[in-house]
């Protein structure tokens, strides 16, 4: 798969550079720079993860069905990284700079382990894919993430509910229809929810809205 492995590996190096820049900004107490690097990291990582889960992992699973457990583990690690990023985005570094630096360093170590596994197994295996499939993947890597279909999801508005009401309502809805997308409107980013979703095999996409609330689209992860 000419070009794909090298490009994805370079993504990993860029993540490391962005984390290093965010750590430097935190050390200098430059919180505007810190937030800018963190936002760039989150956007870049979401695009990278989105391509892997949408295009690369299914291609690998089709080519190596006996090794499908590798991508299952990778998806779980993606969920853990998304949770760490969400925590960092919601934290106040000026109030707890040491805690934010520790979380950011934890994310860096997680990313490095994850990247080494992908580069050592997944990317090398995908280099042997047929040329047509490799070309399709190359095109998919350049394609921006596709928004989920708004008409296909059940809507759930939990704004105004006191904890643990929002979490309970969301989990109840997922239990009733685990295979159906669920679009949640909530007054604050539900960071503790992400760990539960990752544990139960769900993927999610969170969008901040102009009124300060959040929309979370939850779907069963593709395997």
C-alpha positions as CSV (number, residue, x, y, z in Angstrom):
1,X,0.0,0.0,0.0
2,X,2.4,2.7,-1.2
3,X,2.3,5.9,0.7
4,X,-0.4,5.0,3.2
5,X,1.8,3.5,5.9
6,X,4.3,6.4,5.6
7,X,1.5,9.0,5.8
8,X,-0.2,7.4,8.8
9,X,3.2,7.1,10.5
10,X,3.8,10.8,9.9
11,X,0.4,11.5,11.6
12,X,1.8,9.8,14.7
13,X,4.9,12.0,14.6
14,X,2.7,15.1,14.3
15,X,0.6,14.0,17.3
16,X,3.9,13.8,19.3
17,X,5.0,17.2,18.1
18,X,1.7,18.8,19.1
19,X,1.7,17.2,22.5
20,X,5.3,18.4,23.1
21,X,4.3,22.0,22.0
22,X,1.3,21.9,24.4
23,X,3.6,20.7,27.2
24,X,6.0,23.6,26.4
25,X,3.1,26.0,26.5
26,X,1.9,24.7,29.8
27,X,5.4,25.0,31.3
28,X,5.5,28.7,30.1
29,X,1.9,29.2,31.5
30,X,0.9,30.2,28.0
31,X,-2.7,28.9,28.2
32,X,-3.8,30.4,24.9
33,X,-1.0,28.5,23.2
34,X,-1.8,25.4,25.2
35,X,-5.5,25.4,24.2
36,X,-4.6,26.0,20.6
37,X,-2.2,23.0,20.5
38,X,-4.7,20.9,22.3
39,X,-7.5,21.8,19.8
40,X,-5.2,21.1,16.9
41,X,-4.3,17.7,18.4
42,X,-7.9,16.8,19.0
43,X,-8.9,17.7,15.4
44,X,-5.9,15.8,13.9
45,X,-6.4,12.7,16.0
46,X,-10.1,12.6,15.3
47,X,-9.5,12.7,11.5
48,X,-6.8,10.0,11.8
49,X,-9.0,7.7,14.0
50,X,-12.0,8.3,11.8
51,X,-10.1,7.1,8.7
52,X,-8.7,4.1,10.5
53,X,-12.1,3.0,11.9
54,X,-14.1,3.8,8.8
55,X,-11.7,2.5,6.1
56,X,-8.4,1.0,7.2
57,X,-9.6,-1.4,9.9
58,X,-12.3,-3.0,7.8
59,X,-9.9,-3.4,4.9
60,X,-7.4,-5.1,7.3
61,X,-10.1,-7.3,8.7
62,X,-11.2,-8.5,5.2
63,X,-7.6,-9.2,4.2
64,X,-6.7,-10.9,7.5
65,X,-9.9,-12.3,9.1
66,X,-7.9,-14.4,11.6
67,X,-6.4,-11.2,13.0
68,X,-9.6,-9.2,13.5
69,X,-8.9,-9.0,17.3
70,X,-6.1,-6.6,16.6
71,X,-8.5,-3.9,15.3
72,X,-10.9,-4.6,18.2
73,X,-8.1,-3.8,20.6
74,X,-7.1,-0.7,18.5
75,X,-10.7,0.6,18.7
76,X,-10.8,0.2,22.4
77,X,-7.5,2.2,22.7
78,X,-9.0,4.9,20.4
79,X,-11.9,5.2,22.9
80,X,-9.4,5.6,25.8
81,X,-7.6,8.4,23.9
82,X,-10.8,10.2,23.1
83,X,-11.6,10.1,26.8
84,X,-8.3,11.5,27.8
85,X,-8.6,14.3,25.2
86,X,-12.1,15.1,26.4
87,X,-10.9,15.4,30.0
88,X,-8.1,17.7,28.9
89,X,-10.4,19.9,26.9
90,X,-12.8,20.2,29.9
91,X,-10.0,20.9,32.4
92,X,-8.9,24.3,33.6
93,X,-5.0,24.3,33.2
94,X,-4.6,27.6,35.0
95,X,-6.3,26.1,38.1
96,X,-4.5,22.7,38.0
97,X,-1.5,22.9,35.7
98,X,0.2,19.9,37.3
99,X,-2.8,17.7,36.8
100,X,-3.2,18.8,33.2
101,X,0.4,18.2,32.4
102,X,0.2,14.7,34.0
103,X,-2.9,13.9,31.9
104,X,-1.2,15.2,28.7
105,X,1.9,13.1,29.4
106,X,-0.4,10.1,30.0
107,X,-1.9,10.7,26.6
108,X,1.5,10.9,25.0
109,X,2.6,7.6,26.5
110,X,-0.7,5.9,25.4
111,X,-0.3,7.3,21.9
112,X,3.3,6.2,21.6
113,X,2.4,2.6,22.6
114,X,-0.6,2.6,20.3
115,X,1.5,4.0,17.4
116,X,4.2,1.4,17.9
117,X,1.7,-1.4,17.7
118,X,0.0,0.0,14.6
119,X,3.3,0.7,12.8
120,X,4.7,-2.7,13.7
121,X,1.7,-4.8,12.8
122,X,-1.2,-3.2,11.1
123,X,0.5,-0.8,8.7
124,X,3.0,-3.3,7.5
125,X,0.3,-5.9,6.9
126,X,-1.7,-3.4,4.8
127,X,1.2,-2.8,2.5
128,X,0.3,-6.1,0.7
129,X,-3.2,-5.0,-0.2
130,X,-4.1,-5.0,-4.0
131,X,-3.3,-1.8,-5.8
132,X,-6.9,-0.9,-6.4
133,X,-7.8,-1.3,-2.7
134,X,-4.7,0.7,-1.7
135,X,-5.7,3.5,-4.0
136,X,-9.2,3.6,-2.5
137,X,-7.7,3.8,1.0
138,X,-5.4,6.6,-0.1
139,X,-8.4,8.5,-1.3
140,X,-10.3,7.8,1.9
141,X,-7.4,9.1,4.0
142,X,-7.8,12.5,2.3
143,X,-11.6,12.6,2.7
144,X,-12.8,14.7,5.6
145,X,-14.9,12.9,8.3
146,X,-18.5,12.5,7.2
147,X,-21.3,13.8,9.4
148,X,-23.7,11.2,10.7
149,X,-27.2,11.2,9.1
150,X,-29.5,13.3,11.2
151,X,-32.6,11.5,10.2
152,X,-31.3,8.0,11.2
153,X,-30.8,8.7,14.9
154,X,-33.1,8.8,17.9
155,X,-33.1,12.1,19.7
156,X,-32.7,12.4,23.4
157,X,-32.6,15.7,25.3
158,X,-31.3,15.5,28.9
159,X,-30.6,19.1,29.5
160,X,-31.8,20.3,32.9
161,X,-31.7,16.8,34.5
162,X,-29.7,16.6,37.7
163,X,-27.0,13.9,38.0
164,X,-27.1,11.0,37.6
165,X,-30.3,11.5,35.5
166,X,-28.6,12.3,32.2
167,X,-26.3,9.2,32.4
168,X,-29.2,6.9,33.4
169,X,-31.4,8.1,30.6
170,X,-28.7,7.7,28.0
171,X,-27.7,4.2,29.1
172,X,-31.4,3.2,29.3
173,X,-31.9,4.4,25.7
174,X,-28.9,2.4,24.5
175,X,-30.0,-0.7,26.2
176,X,-33.4,-0.5,24.6
177,X,-32.0,-0.2,21.1
178,X,-28.2,-0.8,21.1
179,X,-28.0,-1.1,17.4
180,X,-29.6,2.3,16.7
181,X,-27.8,5.6,16.6
182,X,-28.6,7.9,19.5
183,X,-28.3,11.7,19.3
184,X,-28.1,13.3,22.8
185,X,-28.4,17.0,23.6
186,X,-26.8,17.7,27.0
187,X,-25.9,20.9,28.9
188,X,-22.3,20.0,29.5
189,X,-19.8,17.6,27.9
190,X,-20.5,14.1,29.5
191,X,-16.8,13.1,30.0
192,X,-17.6,10.2,32.4
193,X,-20.0,8.8,29.8
194,X,-17.1,8.2,27.3
195,X,-15.5,5.5,29.4
196,X,-18.8,3.6,29.7
197,X,-19.4,3.9,26.0
198,X,-15.9,2.6,25.1
199,X,-16.3,-0.3,27.5
200,X,-19.6,-1.3,25.9
201,X,-18.4,-1.0,22.3
202,X,-19.9,2.3,21.3
203,X,-18.3,5.1,19.3
204,X,-19.3,8.7,19.7
205,X,-18.8,12.2,18.2
206,X,-19.3,15.3,20.3
207,X,-20.1,18.7,18.8
208,X,-20.2,21.9,20.9
209,X,-23.2,24.0,20.1
210,X,-23.6,27.8,20.0
211,X,-25.7,28.0,23.1
212,X,-23.0,26.2,25.2
213,X,-24.7,22.8,25.2
214,X,-23.3,19.7,23.4
215,X,-24.7,17.2,20.9
216,X,-23.3,13.7,21.2
217,X,-24.0,11.2,18.4
218,X,-23.6,7.6,19.8
219,X,-23.4,4.6,17.5
220,X,-22.4,1.0,17.9
221,X,-18.7,0.6,16.9
222,X,-18.2,-1.2,13.6
223,X,-16.0,-4.3,14.0
